[in-house]
Amino acid sequence: MIGKLSGRVDYRSSDHVMLDVRGVGYMVYCSDRTLASLPAAGEPVALYTDLLVREDLLQLFGFTSLVEKEWHRLLMSVQGIGAKASLAILGALGPDGVSRAIALGDWISLKAAKGVGPKTAQRVVIELKDKAPGVMAMLGGAPQIHDPGDVIDASVPTARPEQVPSAQADALSALANLGYAPGEAAAAVAEIGGEMAGAKAAALIRAALKKLAPKS
């Protein structure tokens, strides 16, 4: 399984990028959003990848974060969602938007992606809603590729803090990544944390989203 590629951009097309990795070219399909974030031809870049294997087809899909990659994997598990539809959803909403839409049951936002109808969007929400908080908890600790100039030598380990963040810290980080103001996120997590002592980050995120959701 090819899980990550580090190399240089050879060229970009409308739906894929060619990466030159030590003289070997890899064709990697990406969402519109990911393609737009990549550097110019000749510049260094790294992508997390997922390999689709079929009898007559091998396709690599690329992502700038492990959260995006995880959503691609989960979306592909839903009946009616293939690789093209998954990338369309991620391209339209981004991984944080997908997290929020699914966690809040907002299938209308998912329907905005090209090729995704209302029934399929509702199915995605129904099947993945319980998994959304766990993926969102990754937002606080999952690595994301920020500086392409630092990714050519993948053998150099990245320094990590020795202290593991608490569940509340992970929840706060995830909510901040989703666009919630620090004050309202902290208030929600603090209130819920008092009610759910010892709860894991996924449970805190789920409860905080319910508390922060607009009241109809």
Secondary structure by P-SEA (a helix, b strand, c coil): cccccbbbbccccccbbbbbcccccccccccaaaaaacccccccccccbbbbbcccbbbbbbbccaaaaaaaaaaaacccccaaaaaaaaaaccaaaaaaaaaacccccccccccccaaaaaaaaaacccaaaaaaaacccccccccccccccccbbbbbbcccccaaaaaaaaaaaacccaaaaaaaaaaaaaacccccaaaaaaaaaaaacccc
